[in-house]
Amino acid sequence: MWSRSGGSLREFENKRVGMERNDLPKTVYIPEASVYDEQPSLVPPRDSAILQKAVTVFGYSPANLECVLRQFRDLGEIKEISYGKNWMDIKYEKEKCMLHALQMSSQIINGEMIGVAQKARNNMGIGRVEKSSLFIKQDHGLLGRIFTYLFG
């Protein structure tokens, strides 16, 4: 066999590989289904979402309005209330009260299940994602195909 500095090629390769393994950090498991490209974020910016401090309560009957309203008044100081047929928008003074109100969703009050959702302003852009950012852009060139084949 070919030798280099008095040793075989296999011994040289084993020494080199052994040195590289010691220099590398511990291996980390990455699931095969992981996507490494940037994904669109559907989460609204926290500041603009919290500034509203309002929730929409829905799903109760008109006869149950006072009972439902009493439950939400107990959570904290209410700044403003807007009423609809079987819904109401409640604007709280504090963010903490709004977060407690959101936790009341799916509660049964006086035999009726209510829903609570954070009130979204029209100009906030919550949940809006540009159509072009929904799909992962693929390289159609030869080099891109080779990288996709080799690295997934």
Secondary structure, 3 states (H helix, E strand, C coil): CCEECCEEHHHHHHHHHHHHHHHCCCCCCCCCCCCCCCCCCCCCCHHHHHHHCEEEEECCCHHHHHHHHHHHHCCCCEEEEEECCCEEEEEECCHHHHHHHHCCCCCEECCEECEEEECCCCCCCCCCCCHHHCCCCCCCCHHHHHHHHHHC
